[in-house]
Amino acid sequence: MVHYLDNAATTPVRPEAIQAAVEAMGEGWGNPSARYAIGTQAAARVKSWRADVAGALGCAPEEVVFTSCGTESDNWAIQAAVELGKRKGKHIVTTAIEHAAVLEPCRALERLGYEVTYLQPDRQGNISVSDLEQALRPDTVLVSMMLVNNELGTVLPVAEAARAIKRSGCPALLHCDAVQGFLKVPFTPQKLGVDLLSLSGHKIHAPKGIGAMYIRKGLKLQPLIRGGGQEEGLRSGTEATAQIAAFAAACRLGAETLDQDLAHMADLNAYAQTRLKEAVPGLRVLTQGGAPHILPITMPGYKSEVVVRFLGDRGICVSSGSACHKGKPSHVYAALKLPKKEQDGVLRVSFSYDTEREDVDALAQGLKAAGEQLFTSLS
């Protein structure tokens, strides 16, 4: 039996989303750009699915553009924002704990002459609005701040950032990577005050290969892909109707049960904190009070990669926070300046609507066994 506790990495596709994709491939396979019946029917379905996503997000359907994933949405938002602001300045503000899909485009822009200010977190992973206010300048053209950190679960002050930008009078657009926040914390783009916002389907029980970008009404972006004019000319290419159908189903159903799902995940998070601390003396929870679906913990003195493999052999799936890329520590945990023993032992546990207490119990038993059977490191 598999005990899956890595929902921040990806989620199993829910049965209703699978069925929606199957129907789109088997019955609604027409090209939405075609002018005969099966084409116009497909176009009508895409319009309906766009409305479902917009309804879950809390925006107008015309503000939603489908993409292939959150990474594409992040890259497009950053490139489009600096293109719009190229006559106003070359300064960008982001955080040191963003996903690589934001940090790498920013680093690429630095090589092209842009200046990027990376806001540093405190030891709990929080970002200071006052630090943002001090960083804003008359030539700041973009602020990119994620809603929920994918490794810590901390909720960043995006709405406060929007107000700070407005007070400063700088021309910056505000982009938000909401991949880990969508259907995990309540929000709408309007309440956040963002101009651009990125989503990903596979984090909410839709398939991989589908995402979306919110583009505030009135904001005129350069096309990401030029061609036949799909997605209002912003992202040409025949629509991925099966993935869109599944994404829409996951959005619709997730929005319908949002309150109970959030309560369920919060209960699991609290239960896990108690059970894991009981099972493993010395285990520490790194952050408190963030998004309910992410629980970052550390087993000081143990190597998280080894613990992850130990648990995986027992059918328990969690992720390591200490070796995300070629053996290098996660930039998020490095930014927290944790002691080396704590950083080496970081694990991320993450829940969903279908996670059960039995999964947490299995994890507690697995970590207890790991603590008893594995050697601690000398670091």
URCORKA-V857963 format. One record per residue. N is the residue number from 1. RES is the residue in one small letter. PHI is phi in whole degrees, -180 to 180 (* if undefined). OMEGA is omega in degrees with one decimal (* if undefined). BURIAL is b if it has 24 or more other ideal C-beta (glycine too) atoms within 12 Angstrom, else e. Layout:
((N	RES	PHI	OMEGA	BURIAL) (N	RES	PHI	OMEGA	BURIAL))
This chain:
((1	m	*	179.0	e) (2	v	-97	173.1	e) (3	h	-109	-172.0	b) (4	y	-94	-178.3	b) (5	l	-132	179.9	b) (6	d	-131	-174.8	b) (7	n	-70	174.4	b) (8	a	-75	176.9	b) (9	a	-82	173.4	b) (10	t	-164	-179.5	b) (11	t	-122	173.2	b) (12	p	-64	-179.3	b) (13	v	-71	-176.8	b) (14	r	-71	-174.3	b) (15	p	-55	-178.9	e) (16	e	-66	178.3	b) (17	a	-72	175.6	b) (18	i	-60	-179.7	e) (19	q	-62	178.9	e) (20	a	-63	178.7	b) (21	a	-67	179.3	b) (22	v	-61	179.2	e) (23	e	-63	-180.0	e) (24	a	-66	178.9	b) (25	m	-79	-174.2	e) (26	g	-90	-176.2	e) (27	e	-115	-175.0	e) (28	g	-109	-170.9	b) (29	w	-84	-178.3	e) (30	g	-65	176.6	b) (31	n	-78	-177.2	b) (32	p	-61	178.9	b) (33	s	-88	-179.0	e) (34	a	-73	-173.6	e) (35	r	-97	176.6	e) (36	y	-91	-166.8	e) (37	a	-57	-175.8	e) (38	i	-69	174.9	e) (39	g	-75	-179.8	e) (40	t	-67	175.1	e) (41	q	-66	177.2	e) (42	a	-64	178.5	b) (43	a	-63	178.5	b) (44	a	-64	177.9	e) (45	r	-65	179.2	b) (46	v	-60	178.0	b) (47	k	-61	179.3	b) (48	s	-67	179.6	b) (49	w	-66	177.8	b) (50	r	-62	178.2	b) (51	a	-65	177.6	e) (52	d	-63	179.3	b) (53	v	-64	179.2	b) (54	a	-62	178.7	b) (55	g	-63	178.0	b) (56	a	-69	-178.6	b) (57	l	-82	-179.5	b) (58	g	87	178.8	b) (59	c	-143	178.0	b) (60	a	-79	179.4	e) (61	p	-55	-178.5	b) (62	e	-71	176.9	e) (63	e	-93	-178.6	b) (64	v	-108	174.5	b) (65	v	-120	-179.3	b) (66	f	-79	177.0	b) (67	t	-130	-179.6	b) (68	s	-89	-176.0	b) (69	c	-178	177.7	b) (70	g	-66	179.8	b) (71	t	-62	177.2	b) (72	e	-62	-179.9	b) (73	s	-61	179.1	b) (74	d	-62	-179.2	b) (75	n	-60	-179.2	b) (76	w	-63	-178.6	b) (77	a	-59	-177.5	b) (78	i	-68	179.9	b) (79	q	-63	-178.3	b) (80	a	-68	-178.7	b) (81	a	-66	-179.6	b) (82	v	-71	175.6	b) (83	e	-64	178.7	b) (84	l	-64	-175.3	b) (85	g	-99	-170.6	b) (86	k	-63	178.9	e) (87	r	-91	-176.8	e) (88	k	-105	179.6	e) (89	g	164	-177.9	b) (90	k	-136	179.4	b) (91	h	-119	-179.2	b) (92	i	-125	173.4	b) (93	v	-120	173.7	b) (94	t	-144	178.8	b) (95	t	-114	-179.4	b) (96	a	-74	-176.1	b) (97	i	-115	176.2	b) (98	e	-70	172.4	b) (99	h	-66	178.5	b) (100	a	-57	179.2	b) (101	a	-66	173.0	b) (102	v	-100	-174.9	b) (103	l	-66	-177.7	b) (104	e	-67	174.0	e) (105	p	-61	178.0	b) (106	c	-66	178.0	b) (107	r	-66	176.8	e) (108	a	-63	178.5	e) (109	l	-69	175.3	b) (110	e	-59	179.7	e) (111	r	-68	178.0	e) (112	l	-96	175.5	e) (113	g	106	176.0	e) (114	y	-77	174.5	b) (115	e	-105	-178.4	b) (116	v	-120	174.0	b) (117	t	-100	-179.2	b) (118	y	-104	179.0	b) (119	l	-71	-176.8	b) (120	q	-94	178.7	b) (121	p	-84	168.6	b) (122	d	-83	-174.8	e) (123	r	-69	176.8	e) (124	q	-97	179.8	b) (125	g	88	179.9	b) (126	n	-88	178.0	b) (127	i	-108	-176.9	b) (128	s	-86	175.5	e) (129	v	-67	178.8	b) (130	s	-65	175.0	e) (131	d	-64	176.9	b) (132	l	-63	-179.0	b) (133	e	-58	179.1	b) (134	q	-70	-178.0	e) (135	a	-81	-176.7	b) (136	l	-66	-178.5	b) (137	r	-137	178.1	b) (138	p	-60	-179.6	e) (139	d	-103	176.8	b) (140	t	-77	-176.3	b) (141	v	-108	-179.2	b) (142	l	-151	165.6	b) (143	v	-120	177.7	b) (144	s	-121	-177.6	b) (145	m	-137	179.6	b) (146	m	-71	179.4	b) (147	l	-84	178.7	b) (148	v	-130	178.7	b) (149	n	-70	-172.2	b) (150	n	-74	179.6	b) (151	e	-108	-176.9	b) (152	l	-106	-174.6	b) (153	g	80	178.4	b) (154	t	-69	178.0	b) (155	v	-95	-176.9	b) (156	l	-88	-172.4	b) (157	p	-82	-174.9	b) (158	v	-67	-179.6	b) (159	a	-62	177.5	b) (160	e	-66	176.7	b) (161	a	-63	178.9	b) (162	a	-61	179.6	b) (163	r	-68	178.6	e) (164	a	-65	177.9	b) (165	i	-62	-179.5	b) (166	k	-64	179.5	e) (167	r	-64	-175.4	e) (168	s	-70	-177.2	b) (169	g	79	179.3	e) (170	c	-78	-173.6	b) (171	p	-84	-171.3	b) (172	a	-64	165.7	b) (173	l	-85	179.9	b) (174	l	-111	174.9	b) (175	h	-108	178.5	b) (176	c	-128	169.7	b) (177	d	-82	-177.2	b) (178	a	-104	-176.6	b) (179	v	-57	179.8	b) (180	q	-88	-178.2	b) (181	g	-96	-174.9	b) (182	f	-66	-177.0	b) (183	l	61	174.2	b) (184	k	-123	171.5	b) (185	v	-137	-179.0	b) (186	p	-70	175.0	b) (187	f	-169	164.4	b) (188	t	-133	178.2	b) (189	p	-58	-179.0	b) (190	q	-66	179.3	e) (191	k	-67	175.8	e) (192	l	-73	-178.1	b) (193	g	80	-176.3	b) (194	v	-90	175.1	b) (195	d	-97	-177.2	b) (196	l	-139	-177.2	b) (197	l	-150	-174.2	b) (198	s	-107	178.2	b) (199	l	-131	176.3	b) (200	s	-139	-176.9	b) (201	g	-72	-170.5	b) (202	h	-75	173.4	b) (203	k	-88	-176.4	b) (204	i	-126	176.0	b) (205	h	75	167.8	b) (206	a	-107	-179.0	b) (207	p	-71	167.9	b) (208	k	-72	177.7	b) (209	g	95	177.0	b) (210	i	-143	176.9	b) (211	g	-152	179.2	b) (212	a	-156	170.6	b) (213	m	-129	170.3	b) (214	y	-84	176.0	b) (215	i	-123	-176.9	b) (216	r	-53	-179.9	b) (217	k	-56	-179.2	e) (218	g	99	178.6	e) (219	l	-86	-174.7	b) (220	k	-102	-179.7	e) (221	l	-94	169.6	b) (222	q	-71	178.7	e) (223	p	-59	173.4	e) (224	l	-77	179.7	b) (225	i	-131	179.8	e) (226	r	-99	-179.0	e) (227	g	171	-173.7	e) (228	g	-79	173.2	e) (229	g	91	177.5	e) (230	q	-65	-177.7	b) (231	e	53	179.0	b) (232	e	56	177.2	b) (233	g	81	-175.8	e) (234	l	-87	-178.5	b) (235	r	-146	-176.3	b) (236	s	-70	-178.0	e) (237	g	128	-179.3	b) (238	t	-57	-174.7	b) (239	e	-61	177.6	b) (240	a	-82	-167.4	b) (241	t	-61	-179.1	b) (242	a	-66	178.5	b) (243	q	-65	179.2	b) (244	i	-64	178.8	b) (245	a	-60	179.8	b) (246	a	-68	178.0	b) (247	f	-61	179.6	b) (248	a	-62	179.2	b) (249	a	-63	179.4	b) (250	a	-64	177.7	b) (251	c	-63	-176.9	b) (252	r	-62	-177.6	b) (253	l	-71	177.8	b) (254	g	-64	178.7	b) (255	a	-69	-178.9	b) (256	e	-65	-176.5	e) (257	t	-112	-172.2	b) (258	l	-58	-175.5	b) (259	d	-61	-178.6	e) (260	q	-71	177.7	e) (261	d	-66	178.9	b) (262	l	-64	178.2	b) (263	a	-64	179.9	e) (264	h	-63	-178.6	b) (265	m	-69	177.0	b) (266	a	-63	177.5	b) (267	d	-63	178.4	e) (268	l	-63	-179.6	b) (269	n	-61	179.5	b) (270	a	-64	179.0	e) (271	y	-62	-179.4	b) (272	a	-64	179.8	b) (273	q	-58	179.6	b) (274	t	-67	-176.0	e) (275	r	-64	-175.8	b) (276	l	-71	177.0	b) (277	k	-66	177.2	e) (278	e	-67	-174.4	e) (279	a	-76	-173.1	b) (280	v	-129	175.2	b) (281	p	-58	-179.5	e) (282	g	93	176.7	e) (283	l	-63	-177.7	b) (284	r	-128	172.4	b) (285	v	-86	-172.8	b) (286	l	-79	-178.5	b) (287	t	-138	-179.3	b) (288	q	-129	168.6	b) (289	g	79	178.5	e) (290	g	-97	177.4	b) (291	a	-65	-172.3	b) (292	p	-71	-171.9	b) (293	h	-91	-177.3	b) (294	i	-122	177.7	b) (295	l	-129	177.4	b) (296	p	-90	-178.9	b) (297	i	-130	173.1	b) (298	t	-140	171.3	b) (299	m	-110	-175.4	b) (300	p	-56	179.1	b) (301	g	96	178.4	b) (302	y	-106	176.3	b) (303	k	-90	-173.6	b) (304	s	-63	179.1	b) (305	e	-61	-180.0	b) (306	v	-69	179.3	b) (307	v	-65	179.4	b) (308	v	-61	178.0	b) (309	r	-66	178.6	e) (310	f	-60	179.1	b) (311	l	-68	-179.1	b) (312	g	-60	177.6	b) (313	d	-65	179.8	e) (314	r	-106	176.3	e) (315	g	78	-179.0	e) (316	i	-112	-173.4	b) (317	c	-109	169.1	b) (318	v	-135	-179.4	b) (319	s	-117	177.4	b) (320	s	-94	176.9	b) (321	g	-102	-171.0	b) (322	s	-108	-177.4	b) (323	a	-144	-173.5	b) (324	c	-84	-175.3	b) (325	h	-150	174.2	e) (326	k	54	175.2	e) (327	g	81	180.0	e) (328	k	-86	179.6	e) (329	p	-62	174.4	b) (330	s	-58	178.8	b) (331	h	-65	179.8	b) (332	v	-68	-179.5	b) (333	y	-70	174.8	b) (334	a	-63	-179.7	b) (335	a	-66	178.3	b) (336	l	-76	-179.8	b) (337	k	57	177.3	e) (338	l	-72	170.0	b) (339	p	-57	-173.3	e) (340	k	-58	-179.6	e) (341	k	-61	178.6	e) (342	e	-70	-178.8	b) (343	q	-64	179.9	b) (344	d	-65	-173.4	b) (345	g	-100	-175.3	b) (346	v	-73	173.3	b) (347	l	-130	174.1	b) (348	r	-111	175.5	b) (349	v	-106	-178.5	b) (350	s	-141	-169.8	b) (351	f	-112	172.4	b) (352	s	-147	-177.4	b) (353	y	-64	-176.9	b) (354	d	-103	174.3	b) (355	t	-77	-178.3	b) (356	e	-119	176.8	e) (357	r	-62	178.1	e) (358	e	-62	176.6	e) (359	d	-67	178.0	b) (360	v	-66	178.2	b) (361	d	-60	178.7	b) (362	a	-64	178.0	b) (363	l	-64	179.4	b) (364	a	-59	179.0	b) (365	q	-65	179.8	b) (366	g	-67	179.1	b) (367	l	-69	176.5	b) (368	k	-62	177.9	b) (369	a	-63	178.4	e) (370	a	-62	179.8	b) (371	g	-63	-178.4	b) (372	e	-85	-171.4	e) (373	q	-105	-177.7	e) (374	l	-93	175.8	b) (375	f	-80	172.3	e) (376	t	-75	179.8	e) (377	s	-84	177.8	e) (378	l	-94	-176.2	e) (379	s	-72	*	e))
